[in-house]
Amino acid sequence: MSIDLPGSVEEQLRELAARQGRDVRALVEDAIRQYLEAAAITDLGANDVAEAQAALLGELQHVPDWKAGDA
């Protein structure tokens, strides 16, 4: 499977992988796996999900804010 990402996202992934000393592919696979696991959880309340998302915010600090019209 191939996924096309905007150049800015690719650059952020490469920078994060370099900072963590990881391969970009491994970083992306891990991120997608975490997303799928979180999306599959059905026995958690809204507060539990919010806590997990807050814990992941540190990993997303360099992603630019979403702006209307971005796609």
DAJO-V945582 format. One record per pair of residues at least 4 apart in sequence whose C-alpha atoms are under 6 Angstrom apart, sorted by the first residue. I is the first residue (numbers start at 1). J is the second residue. D is the distance in Angstrom with one decimal. If there is no record, write none. Layout:
i=I j=J d=D
i=I j=J d=D
//
This chain:
i=14 j=24 d=6.0
i=17 j=21 d=5.8
i=17 j=22 d=4.8
i=17 j=23 d=5.9
i=17 j=24 d=5.4
i=44 j=48 d=5.8
//
